[in-house]
Amino acid sequence: MKRMAVLFAVLALSGLVAAEAQDLSADGDAGYRQVTLEWSMAGGEVEGTVFEVWTNASNAFDLELATLHSTVMVGPTEGLAQPPLGAWYDDCSANGPTGTAEPVHRHPNGTAVVPLGTTDIRCVLTGMPPGEEVAIAVRTVLPDGQASLSEVVLSTSSGEDDLVGALPTSPYLFAIGSIVLSLIALLAGLRWLDARDGRTSSRSAHLFIAPALIALAVLTFYPVLYGMWLALTDADQSRLGEQAFIGFGNFVEVVRTSGFLRVTAFTLVWSVVNVTAHIVVGLMLAMALNSSSLKGRGAYRTVLLLPWAVPSYISVLVWRGMFEPAGIINDLLGTELNLLADPAGARLAVILVNIWLGIPFMMMSISGALQALPQDMYEAAEMDGAGPWTQFTNLTLPNLRSALVPLSLLGFIWTFNMFNVIYLMTDGGPNLDFDGPGSTDILITYVYDVAFRDGAYGVAAAWSVVIFLMLVAFSWTYMQRTNATEAVA
Amino acid sequence: MPKQTWLALALAALVLLPGCITEEDALAPGEEGVVQLSVWHSFAAESKEEAAFRAHIAAFEAANPGVEVDVTGVPFAEADRQFMIAAQGGEAPDLVRLSSDQLGKIGDVRVSGQPLLEDLRPHLTPNERSSYDVRALHAMRYEGALLGLPASQDCLSLLYNPLLFDTAGVGYPDASWTHEDLLQAAMDLTAGDVQGLAMPVKDAYWWFGFQAGFGGALFDANGTPTLDSNGSAEAMRWVVGLEQVHGVVLQGTQSESMKTQFLSSKAAMIVDGPWNWATYEAGRIPVQQTLLPTVGIDGDRIAPLVTYKGWSVAKQSEEKVWATKLALHLSSAEVQRTFALETYTLPTHVEVYDDPAVVEDPVLSGFLEQLMVGTPAPTTRGMALVYDPLVSAFENVYAGTMEAEEALRRADEALEADLAEAAA
């Protein structure tokens, strides 16, 4: 009887001892905040046995103060997923009777499951405090609730964090500094030439020009040159900082873009119609306000300046609301128009809004030029019998030419790149083209989409260079045809 | 040497000198022992969510005296873009709130070969991970990396104003409704300046659920786009027809204007998420919720897209351990419980699912029931790119320039082309 009791006790104890995790070893060189833990089982574990990994941020392990890190369960693995190493949130593998290490199976709730007969388990413990010693133990819990604790091992996660280095700004600062230094040298050289040739009155001129020129160099010349270089690379959001030179490939893509001609044509129509309306209406209003017989000129001028005074952001959003099907325009007209949903309607709407926004500036600029015109020539013309229309065409317009030419040129350039009206009114839509600009996109709004929605920085830079060249070509031709520089001189 | 020359040389030196200063030199050292974290949130300004969020930030600071948290609010729709721009300039915050359908786009971005978001897998213990709904956690993974901790989830459902139903003598919607019942009720409720239903018929996010209900799917099991799958065109026609054929949706309704309509009792039903519930209650609308209907008596239920909002750690963060702790705190059971009960934000913490207060709340339990029949939005490159082609498809169908089948076929082709280009 006594022998039977001893035998029974030995058998019971041997089951417990065999199911306990043994031979723990930990390696802290497993990666940032990771420690590899291995343990073995002598065999005898039963289904439902759970191995609990506990950690304690101290070299003295205390289960009361320890934190449950993870669990591995012994059980059937049929039907359970077995993600390969690297595919799950952490890596755990188990050696079976054959000795081959295989990834553990995963219960739908994420618990690692190993089959009966597993001899060794190896897990990468994640979430370890970096650089701090941690005490680790494995508690074996049998299905009947009996539990035993393994030996304690200490480990420190020594893996380094993969810190992102600071983006290099020195090359850019040196480039800007070099441009500025070159300009200073140029101005100094020109000043020396003036002094040598006896042009002493212009000695200070170079000094006065210097600040503006340096500011332009930093804020305009350098970004333009950088953009031109970017246009020759394959820069995009997936390889920023690692772009490679590809020549004119981006420009080819620009020309081949579906809708390239359409968006360019609309941009030209948009610019010409707006500038024409701004000048014609602005001139008419300026002449009306310039009339001395008009009562309440101050009040009219104030009211007509409001579109310019109110931030365009707010004005455009208000206009957008008014153009909505439930907006006030349909209420007043008694219609059910949905202009912004129709390509032609949306184009009409954005053009009308931009005309409304741009008239005050033209009106005030032309008004200033009108007031500078000598009145005696009108008196003389009136004495000669010239009527109002004759005076306007033969006196007013020719004398305003020196103001109208640069105004129209500036107006064209500004309108050509008028981003906010299109963006806020329609965001370039309605977009009926699956792979190209929207119905109301102008070149600059489409470039924004290419750069910041598609992340194609190189292509967007190429588009910007194309826009720049268009405007340079137009400006040069316009100034040549109108003799603008001669008029200014 | 003339004075001006000395002046010019001094100016040149001043301009060139910054180029000699490295990034490490330029950074001002923080107060010793104090950890400074910067957090970007995307809650609406002065909303209940923002108030709750700031209270929990203060609690975190109180519990961790050596940590200071600087909070900045960014518009939700712009959060991903602003984060990418800041990160590309080396100015990313330590922690940012993002949506799971934004991760696919950010996940592809590289600066000098480095991603913008930290893979949180090494930072979490399995026990910490097990706190979250498996679907929610999985939704925050992109190409294997865990890019955020899920703190909330949401989807569309059917909300209604019972007063308008009473006035029109129409029975309230319930889970037994079919899509035809919904249309008939909307038609019965549309009278005068009251519309039966408010929803933006051109917005793909609202259409996704109907596409699933009509038997379609965005992607197949391999992630290949199937925008023109069976039922998709029918779903598109049905949704657009709500406005253009039946007139139960106000012409030109958009996601912001539909809220105004429902708030001013000009719409009897609205397809909306839980995020506006508190606003409707504050506007004294006795809003109720029920499941979106099935398509036909024996058909599939309209399954809205389920998206998840979570906290992501920037790869550039120099305080990743603390940023992760803060992310764990902001997505903890306690914080999620507060958000759920105070702002109707649906939780992702398994402990909160079973919380009696949550279970007994009709709003939360109703939306949780809707979530269970929803479709989790895949966090894939395709999901990040799907919206642009669908915008064009809807615009064409709405404008009558294309049939739905053709529009979706073109959209599918465009998406496949975009995916091929992204993979190249």
Interface residues (C-beta under 8 A of the other chain):
Chain A: G31 Y32 R33 Q34 T67 L68 H69 S70 T71 G86 A87 Y89 D90 P108 N109 G110 T111 A112 L125 T126 G127 P129 P130 D161 D162 L163 V164 G165 A166 L167 T169 S170 P171 L173 F174 I176 G177 S178 V180 L181 I184 L187 A188 R191 L207 I214 Q237 S238 R239 L240 G241 E242 E324 P325 A326 E336 N338 L340 A341 D342 P343 G429 P430 N431 L432 D433 F434 D435 F452 R453 G455
Chain B: Q4 T5 A8 L11 A12 V15 L16 P18 G19 C20 I21 T22 E23 E24 R81 M84 I85 Q88 G89 G90 D108 V109 R110 V111 S112 G113 Q114 R121 P122 H123 L124 T125 P126 N127 E128 R129 S130 V134 G144 L146 L250 Q251 G252 S257 K315 Q316 E318 K320 V321 D388 P389 V391 S392 A393 E395 N396 Y398 A399 T401 R410 A411 E413 A414 A417 A422
